[in-house]
Amino acid sequence: MKLHVRTIILSDVHLGTSDSKVREVNHFLRETRCARLILNGDIIDGWQLRRGGSWTKAHTRFVRIVLKKLEKRDTEVIYLRGNHDDILATFLPLAFENLRIVEDYVHDTPRGRYLVLHGDIFDTVTKNFVFLSHLGDWGYRALLNINRAYNAWRAWRGLEYWSLSRAIKARVKEAVSHISNFEDHIARLARERGCTGVMCGHIHTPADKMIGDIHYLNSGDWVESLTAIVEHWDGRLELVEFTQFLREHPMEDGEPVEADPAAELVEA
């Protein structure tokens, strides 16, 4: 049984990098049906592709799955610009039948209007210090490489996957403060726009909570958290974790969930 919902919101897939959990997100999209698919920024990592990147067959498969939803499932697709795919800013807005590429979007739900945006406009470094932003991205990729090697060792020992970078973000005071400030700024903007809630990505930290009178949702990412937001037909909004999703929609090909996406390079 496929999961049928009104809307799916996901962000930060980072296609073009070896750390993208593209097999997992492809499985999630294949096992779902929706009237509207919102791709909330950093779906394709243009920064990494300019440096060489690692585009694989599985990354192409993601694009094909989205196009199939667009053409055969009559799904409306809304693509919002992120900072890693910021080249799109030159052409916005664009519309092709059921496909729209925009800066931000207001999503109407039974519980009110939700502002949907990637969120990088509130990241001072990303917006004003491009060099530092790329340097930070390099450091993050280096951390993910260490994390991949560490989890290969954990898998050999029969231990579960553990995210080093998520642990750092949760414990380092400056990172916690940055996330808190980001959330407050996003909630304030939603309030100013007359919305009851906001959906964003960018910081790779999934969330579903109230910030004052604003319902704050962050779709997380498909590098570490493997999460998405779904809107059910009754209007209920839910943050879905892939590990929970697998219990009702198991992968049939036998591939390990935490397999290194770089292995796809062998197929290519």
C-alpha positions as CSV (number, residue, x, y, z in Angstrom):
1,M,0.0,0.0,0.0
2,K,1.3,3.4,-1.0
3,L,1.0,6.3,1.4
4,H,-1.6,8.7,0.0
5,V,-1.4,12.3,1.3
6,R,-2.4,15.7,0.1
7,T,1.1,17.3,0.3
8,I,4.7,16.2,0.7
9,I,7.4,18.8,1.7
10,L,11.1,17.8,1.6
11,S,14.3,19.7,1.4
12,D,18.1,19.4,1.4
13,V,18.5,16.2,-0.6
14,H,21.9,17.5,-1.9
15,L,21.9,15.5,-5.1
16,G,25.4,15.6,-6.6
17,T,27.2,14.7,-3.3
18,S,28.3,11.4,-2.0
19,D,26.5,12.0,1.3
20,S,23.0,12.3,-0.2
21,K,20.9,9.4,1.0
22,V,19.4,9.2,-2.5
23,R,18.4,5.6,-2.3
24,E,16.3,6.3,0.7
25,V,14.6,9.4,-0.6
26,N,13.9,7.6,-3.9
27,H,12.2,4.8,-2.0
28,F,10.2,7.3,0.0
29,L,8.9,9.0,-3.1
30,R,8.1,5.7,-4.9
31,E,6.0,4.6,-1.9
32,T,4.0,7.8,-1.7
33,R,1.3,9.5,-3.7
34,C,0.5,13.2,-3.3
35,A,-1.5,16.0,-5.0
36,R,1.3,18.5,-4.3
37,L,5.1,18.0,-3.9
38,I,7.1,20.9,-2.5
39,L,10.8,20.6,-3.0
40,N,12.1,23.2,-0.5
41,G,15.6,24.1,-1.6
42,D,19.0,22.4,-1.9
43,I,17.6,19.5,-3.8
44,I,20.5,19.7,-6.2
45,D,23.8,20.8,-4.7
46,G,25.2,23.2,-7.3
47,W,28.1,24.1,-5.1
48,Q,29.5,20.5,-5.1
49,L,28.7,20.0,-8.7
50,R,30.8,23.0,-9.6
51,R,33.7,21.4,-7.7
52,G,33.2,18.0,-9.5
53,G,30.6,16.4,-7.3
54,S,29.4,12.8,-7.7
55,W,26.3,12.5,-9.8
56,T,25.1,8.9,-10.0
57,K,22.3,6.8,-11.6
58,A,20.4,7.0,-8.4
59,H,20.5,10.8,-8.6
60,T,19.1,10.7,-12.1
61,R,16.5,8.3,-10.8
62,F,15.3,10.9,-8.3
63,V,14.7,13.4,-11.1
64,R,12.8,10.7,-13.1
65,I,10.6,9.9,-10.1
66,V,9.6,13.5,-9.7
67,L,8.9,13.9,-13.4
68,K,6.8,10.8,-13.3
69,K,4.7,12.3,-10.5
70,L,4.4,15.5,-12.4
71,E,3.4,13.9,-15.7
72,K,1.6,10.6,-14.8
73,R,0.3,11.2,-11.3
74,D,-1.0,14.7,-12.0
75,T,1.1,16.0,-9.1
76,E,1.7,19.7,-8.7
77,V,5.4,20.3,-8.1
78,I,6.7,23.5,-6.4
79,Y,10.5,23.9,-6.3
80,L,11.8,26.6,-4.0
81,R,15.3,28.0,-4.4
82,G,17.9,27.1,-1.7
83,N,21.4,28.5,-1.2
84,H,23.1,25.4,-2.8
85,D,21.0,25.8,-5.9
86,D,21.0,29.6,-5.8
87,I,21.7,29.8,-9.6
88,L,17.9,29.5,-9.9
89,A,17.5,33.0,-8.4
90,T,18.4,34.6,-11.7
91,F,15.3,33.0,-13.4
92,L,12.6,33.2,-10.7
93,P,9.7,32.9,-10.9
94,L,9.1,30.3,-13.5
95,A,6.0,28.2,-14.3
96,F,5.5,25.3,-16.7
97,E,2.0,23.8,-16.4
98,N,2.1,21.9,-13.0
99,L,5.7,22.9,-12.2
100,R,6.5,26.2,-10.5
101,I,10.0,27.4,-9.4
102,V,9.7,30.2,-6.9
103,E,11.5,32.0,-4.0
104,D,8.8,31.3,-1.4
105,Y,5.3,30.0,-1.3
106,V,2.1,30.3,0.9
107,H,0.5,26.9,1.5
108,D,-3.2,26.9,2.5
109,T,-4.3,24.2,5.0
110,P,-7.4,23.6,7.0
111,R,-5.6,25.0,10.1
112,G,-4.4,28.1,8.3
113,R,-1.8,29.5,5.9
114,Y,1.8,28.4,6.1
115,L,4.7,30.3,4.7
116,V,7.1,27.9,2.9
117,L,10.7,29.0,2.3
118,H,14.1,27.4,2.4
119,G,15.4,29.7,5.2
120,D,18.8,30.8,4.1
121,I,17.8,34.5,4.0
122,F,18.2,34.4,7.8
123,D,21.7,33.0,7.6
124,T,24.0,36.0,7.7
125,V,27.0,34.0,6.6
126,T,25.3,32.4,3.7
127,K,23.8,35.7,2.6
128,N,26.6,38.2,3.1
129,F,29.9,36.2,3.3
130,V,29.9,33.7,0.4
131,F,33.5,32.7,0.9
132,L,32.9,31.8,4.6
133,S,29.8,30.0,3.6
134,H,31.7,27.8,1.1
135,L,34.5,27.3,3.7
136,G,31.9,26.2,6.2
137,D,30.4,23.8,3.6
138,W,33.9,22.3,3.1
139,G,34.2,21.7,6.8
140,Y,30.8,20.2,7.0
141,R,31.7,17.8,4.1
142,A,34.9,16.9,5.9
143,L,32.9,16.1,9.0
144,L,30.5,13.9,7.0
145,N,33.5,12.0,5.6
146,I,34.7,11.3,9.1
147,N,31.1,10.4,10.1
148,R,30.9,7.9,7.1
149,A,34.1,6.2,8.1
150,Y,33.1,6.0,11.8
151,N,29.7,4.5,10.9
152,A,31.3,1.9,8.7
153,W,33.2,0.8,11.8
154,R,30.0,0.9,13.8
155,A,28.2,-1.3,11.2
156,W,31.1,-3.7,11.3
157,R,30.6,-3.9,15.1
158,G,26.9,-4.4,14.7
159,L,26.0,-1.0,16.1
160,E,23.3,1.4,14.8
161,Y,24.0,4.5,12.7
162,W,25.0,7.5,14.7
163,S,25.4,11.1,13.4
164,L,28.5,12.9,14.6
165,S,27.5,16.2,13.1
166,R,24.0,16.1,14.6
167,A,25.5,15.4,18.0
168,I,27.8,18.4,17.6
169,K,24.9,20.7,16.6
170,A,22.9,19.5,19.6
171,R,25.7,20.1,22.1
172,V,27.8,23.0,21.0
173,K,26.5,26.2,22.5
174,E,27.1,28.4,19.4
175,A,25.3,25.9,17.2
176,V,22.3,25.6,19.6
177,S,22.1,29.4,19.8
178,H,22.3,29.8,16.0
179,I,19.4,27.3,15.5
180,S,17.3,29.1,18.1
181,N,17.9,32.5,16.5
182,F,17.1,31.0,13.1
183,E,13.8,29.6,14.3
184,D,12.8,32.9,16.0
185,H,13.5,34.9,12.8
186,I,11.5,32.5,10.6
187,A,8.6,32.5,13.0
188,R,8.6,36.3,13.1
189,L,8.5,36.5,9.3
190,A,5.6,34.1,9.2
191,R,3.7,36.3,11.7
192,E,4.5,39.4,9.7
193,R,3.1,37.7,6.5
194,G,-0.1,36.9,8.4
195,C,0.5,33.1,8.5
196,T,-0.3,30.7,11.3
197,G,2.8,28.6,10.6
198,V,6.0,28.2,8.6
199,M,7.8,25.3,6.9
200,C,11.5,25.6,6.1
201,G,14.7,23.6,5.7
202,H,18.3,24.8,5.4
203,I,19.7,24.0,8.9
204,H,19.3,20.2,8.6
205,T,17.5,20.1,11.9
206,P,14.0,18.6,11.7
207,A,11.4,20.2,14.0
208,D,7.6,20.3,14.7
209,K,6.8,22.7,17.5
210,M,5.1,26.0,18.5
211,I,7.1,29.2,18.7
212,G,4.6,31.5,20.4
213,D,1.5,31.4,18.3
214,I,3.4,30.2,15.2
215,H,3.5,26.5,14.2
216,Y,7.2,25.9,13.2
217,L,8.1,23.0,11.0
218,N,11.5,22.1,9.6
219,S,11.6,19.3,7.1
220,G,15.2,18.3,8.0
221,D,17.3,16.8,5.3
222,W,18.2,13.6,3.4
223,V,21.9,13.6,4.4
224,E,21.5,12.9,8.1
225,S,18.0,13.1,9.5
226,L,16.1,11.6,6.6
227,T,12.8,13.4,7.3
228,A,10.0,15.0,5.4
229,I,6.7,16.8,6.2
230,V,3.5,15.4,5.0
231,E,0.0,16.9,5.0
232,H,-2.7,14.3,5.3
233,W,-6.1,14.7,3.6
234,D,-7.7,15.7,6.9
235,G,-5.2,18.7,7.2
236,R,-3.0,17.1,9.8
237,L,0.7,17.9,9.4
238,E,3.2,15.3,10.4
239,L,7.0,15.2,10.4
240,V,7.9,11.7,9.0
241,E,11.1,9.9,9.9
242,F,12.4,7.5,7.3
243,T,13.2,4.8,9.9
244,Q,9.5,4.8,11.0
245,F,8.3,5.0,7.4
246,L,10.2,1.8,6.6
247,R,8.2,-0.2,9.1
248,E,5.1,0.1,7.0
249,H,6.9,0.5,3.6
250,P,10.0,-1.7,3.7
251,M,12.6,-1.6,1.0
252,E,12.2,-4.7,-1.2
253,D,15.6,-4.7,-2.9
254,G,17.5,-5.8,0.2
255,E,19.8,-2.8,0.2
256,P,20.9,-1.6,3.6
257,V,19.3,1.6,4.6
258,E,22.5,3.2,5.6
259,A,24.5,2.0,2.6
260,D,27.1,4.5,1.3
261,P,25.5,6.3,-1.7
262,A,29.0,6.5,-3.2
263,A,28.6,2.8,-4.0
264,E,26.3,3.9,-6.8
265,L,29.4,5.2,-8.7
266,V,30.3,1.5,-9.4
267,E,26.9,1.1,-11.2
268,A,27.5,4.3,-13.2
